[in-house]
Amino acid sequence: MNTISPNISQDRPVIRQLDEAAVNRIAAGEVVERPASAVKELVENALDAGARHIDVAFADGGKTMIRVADDGCGMSPDDLPLALARHATSKIDGTDLLNIHSFGFRGEALPSLGAVGRLTITSRQQGGDGAEIAVTGGKLGAVKPAALNAGTIVTLRDLFHATPARLKFMRSDRAEAQAITDTVKRLAMAEPFTGFTLRDTSGGGEGRVTFRADAETGDLFDALHGRLTRIIGREFTDNALPIDASREGLHMTGFAALPTYSRGSAVTQYLFVNGRPVRDKMLYGALRAAYHDFLSRDRHPAAALFIECEPVLVDVNVHPAKSEVRFRDPGLARGLIVSGLRHALAEAGHRASSTVAGATLGAMRPEQPAPRVYQMD
């Protein structure tokens, strides 16, 4: 028996060209999943602009307001309308999509945000004039003069007001605020020489600072050690081994915790490829395999690992949010993680976590006898 699908019209289907507003909203569905996604795109733009300090503010979990201010190179008044055009970017010239040295390269973030919210960009180049442009629901406004010392301020209000159905899938303000915090912390780990400030302005005014990381100094390992201590905690860095391993064009640095400092879940695992935070199953599997002989199945290692390689050896254009990567030789990357960590753990020998050892010694101390109490007392 032939049945007609309810999704197919009885009339002959007509192919139509979607307008630019609809195209931008569709693209925004891939790029901007939640407020934390918008924060990630804006902070990455600030890092690409060479910012040395980035201030992030949000209200109501990022649903009503997100503001990212940086001291980067800024944009000229002529660049502002172009920055809000789809597939317009200063990161690449389009001739080589494998040789990418920046976070962003598609030119989709700003027009996507402008399509689903009320976006305002204020920017000024060093020695130039400040300017401001606004876009609401995909409708571009005129460029206006604005007062600004240097850098760029991007303000996004009423996220998803143009696509209200997406608001139904938002979680609570607290959950969305936690996702924003996690996003900023991951980016701060990858850029220890850049200062970050995160504030919650839900109550109005300047708000309260929920996270702050000043720019680190010293060499890369010292700066990374200081930044990880600030974000993950001194307990982690005191019980972690420095990692420095290379293999056929791939270089891995970072810190990996001792097996005795294992966790009950995999929340303290941070992986980066060319400075980009990633959640790649292959890399997480390699981290797990490196500790296979040291941990039971219900325990998870803690680590912050940074893999650097030539951009042509890895493809970052395989996921809309760029959270996954594809190596030209996946076995090489996996082997680097497994061998590098196992070599570091073997050199550590029987060294145990100072936290666990201290807690164990404290539990084994004999109790002090209570003073004898006499009847007269």
N, C-alpha and C positions, 0 to 999 in steps of 0.2 A: 504493500500500500504506500503510495507516494504522499507524503505530507509536505506542506509548504512551511518553510521556516518563517517564524514571526519577524525575524530581522531583515527579511528580504521583501522589498516592496513589489506589488503586482505590476507597477508601471516600470518602464525601462529606466534603469538607473542613469543619472546624469552626472558626469564628472565636472566638479566645480573647483575653481581656484579659491582657496581660503584667503581671507583678508589677513593683513599683517597682525592685527590685534589677536585673532584666533591662533595664528601661528606662534606668537610670543607666549600665549597662555599655555599652549601645548608644550612648548619648550620649557616653560617654567615648571611644569609638572615633573620633568625629568631632573632639572637642575636644583630646584628649591623644593625639597620634601617637607621641611619643617623650619622653624626659625633658626635652629643651629646650622642648617645648610646655608642660609643667607649670611650668617656671621662668618662661616668658613670662606665663602666666596669673597666677601668684602675684606677680610683680614688678609687673605692671600693676595688680593690686589694691592693692599698696602705694602706687603712684603716685597712684591715685584717692583714697587715704586721706590724701594730702597729705604723704607722707613726705619728709624732707629728707636722710635717709641710709638706704640699703638694704644689708643684708649678706646675701649669698647663699652658702651652703655646699652641697657635694654630695660624694658618695662613690661610687666605682666607676661613674663616668660618669652618676651620677644614678639608677642602677638600684636601689641599696639605700637611699639617703638623699638627700633634698633639703630644705634648711631656708632659709626666707626670713624675715628679721627686719627690722622697720621701726619708725620712730618716728612713725608717723602717728596719726590720731585714735583708733584702737582701736575696740573693740566692748564693749558691756555684756554681763553674763552672760545677760540675756534675749535678746540678739541672736544668740548663738552657735548655738542649735539652728536658728534661722530661716536663718542663713547657709548651713547645710548642706542646706536644703530646695531642691528644684528650682524654678527660675524665681522665686526670692526675691532681690531686689536692692534696694540703696539708690540705684542710679544713675539710674533712670528710674521714672516712675509708670505707664507703659504707655499714656498718652494720645497720645504723639507719638513714633513710632519713627524719625523723620527728624532731630529736633532733639536729637542725642546729643552731649554734651560730655565724655564719659568714655571710658576704654579699654573697660571692661566694661559690659555692659548686659543680658545674657541670663540671668544667675543660674545658669549651668550649670557653671562651672569647679570650685568647691569640692565640690558633690555628685558630680560626675564623678570627681574625684580620690579622694574617699572611697569610691567604688564599686569602684575597681580597685587601691587600695592601703590602707595604714594611715595615716590622717591624724589629726594632732593640732593643734588651734588653741588658742593661749594669747593672751589679749588683755586690755587694760585701757584704759579711757577716762580722760582727765585728771580727777582728783578722784573717780574711782569705784573699785570693787573689781576686782581681777584674777580671771579665771576661765579654765577650761580645759575643752575637750570633745574627745572622741576618737571616731572612726568607723573601723570595720574592715570592708572588704568590703560597705559599705552599711549595716552595723548601727551605729546611733547609740548612744553611751554617755551617761551622765549628766553634767551640768555640775558641775564641782568647783572649789573655790577654788584660786587659784594666785598665786604671787608674781611680780610683774612691775612695772617702773617705769612704763612707758607704751608704747603702740604694740601691735604684734601679731607673734607668732612662729608661723609655719605650718611644721610638720614633716611630710614625706611619706616614709614608709619602705616598702620592698618594693613598688615600683611594678609594677603588672600581676600581683601575686601572685594576684589573684582571676581573672585572665584569662591563664593561663600560656602560651597559644598565642601571645599577642602578644610574649612574651619571645624567641621564636625569630626574630623579625624585627628585634631590636635589633642594632645594629652593635657594634664593639669599644668598650671603655671609653674609649679615646683618642678615637675618632671622636665618641662621644656627648658627651664632655667638651668637644671643640672646638665642637660645635653649641651647647652651653650657653654657652660663652664668646662666640660670635658673637651669640647672642640678647641677652645682657646688654649687650654693646658697642653694639648697635643701639639698645636702649632708653636707654642712657647718652648717646648722641648726641642723642637727642630731648629729654633733660632735663639740660641742662648745669648747672643750679643745684641739682641733687641729687647727693649723693655715693654712689658704688657701691663695694662690695668683694666680690670673688669669691674663694672659697678652696676648695681641694680637700682634703678630710679623709679620703681613701681610706686613708692609713696610720694613722689614729687621731689622737687629740688635737685640737689647734687646726688642724692641717693647714697647708698652705702657700698663701700668697696668690698667685693666678695673674693677677689683674687688680685694679687700684685706680684710682679716679678721684675725687679730692676735688671738692667743690662749687666751681664757678667763680664769680667775682665780676665786676662791671662791667656794661656794657650787653650786649644780646643778641649783637651781633656779636663783641665781645671774649670773652664767655663761650663762644660757639660755636667761635671760633677756638682758644681754649685746650683745649676738650674734644676737638675734631678732631685737634689736635696730639698730645694724649695717646693717642688711640685709633688713628688712621690713621698718624700720624707727622709730624714737622716737615718732612720732604721734601715731603709733599703740601701742607701749608699754605703753605710758602715758594714754591710754584709754582702756587698757586691764586688765582683771581680772586673777589672778593666779589660775590655776586649779590643784587640787590634790584630786583625787577620786579613790576608790578601790571597786572591786566587784568580789567576788568568783574567786580569782586568777588573775584578770586583774587589772592593775594599770594605771591610766591616769594622766599625768601631762601636763603642757603647759600654754598657755595664750589664752584667748578668749576675743574679743573686746565687749564693751558695745553695746547694740542695737542702741544707737544714733550714733555710729561710724560704720554704715553699709556702704556697697559698692554697686555700680550699677551693678557689675558683681562678679563672684565667683573666681576672680584671687588671692585674698588674703586668700586662704584656703589651709593649709598645714597639711597633715596627715602622721603620721609615726607609723609603727608597729615594735617593737624591733629595733628601730633605722633605719629602712629601709623606704625611702620615697615611698608612695603608692598612687595610684589613684583609689581607690576602691569605686564603686558606692554605696554600702551599707553604708559605713562609711560617705560619703558625704551626703547621705540621712538622716542619723541620726543627723548630724550636722545641717542640714536644719530643721529637726523636732524639735530640741531643741529650736530654735529661732522662732518657728511657731507662738507663741502667742505674740511675741514682734516686728516682722517685717512684713511689707506688702509683697506681692508676688513679687514685682519688686525690692526688696532690698535683699542683701546677707550679711551674717555675715562674719567677719574676724576672723581667729583663726589659731593657730599653736598647734596641739595636738599630744602628744606622748603616745602611748599605749605600755605598757610592759607586757609580760606574759611569761610563760614557753614555750619554742619552741614547745613542743608536743601539745600545745593547738591551734596552728595555722600552716597551710600548706602554705609555700611560693613557692612551686613548681607547681603552677597552671597556670603560665603565662611565655612565653619565656623571657620577659624582667624583670620578677619578680616584676612587678608594681601592681599586684593584689594579694591578699591573701585570704585564706579561713579559717575562724575560725571553730573550732570544734562545738562551740555553737554561731552561728551568733547573736541570740537574746540577748545573754549576752553582747556582745561587743556593740551592738546598744543601749541596755538599759543603759550601763555604760556612753556612750556619752550623751544620752538624760538627764538622771537623774543628772549626774555630772554637766553639763552646766546649767540646770535649777536651781539646788540648788545654784550655784554660782551667777547666775543672780538674784535669789530671795533675797539672802543675800545683794547684792549690792543695792537693793531697788530702789529708784528713782534717783540714781546717774546718771548724764548725762555726755556725752563726753565733756571733757574740750575744745577740738578743736571746736566742734559745738557751745558750750556755748560762747567761746571767740569770735567766728565769729558773733554770734547773738548779743552779747553785743556791739561789735564794730559797727554793723549796726544800733543799736538803739541810739548811742551817738548823741546828738544834734550837728548840724553843727555850727562851730564858725562863728559869723557874720563878714563879710568883713569890714575892717576899712573904715570910711567915707572919701571920697575924696572931698576936696573943690576945687573951681574953680581956686584959686591962686596956689594951689599945682599942 
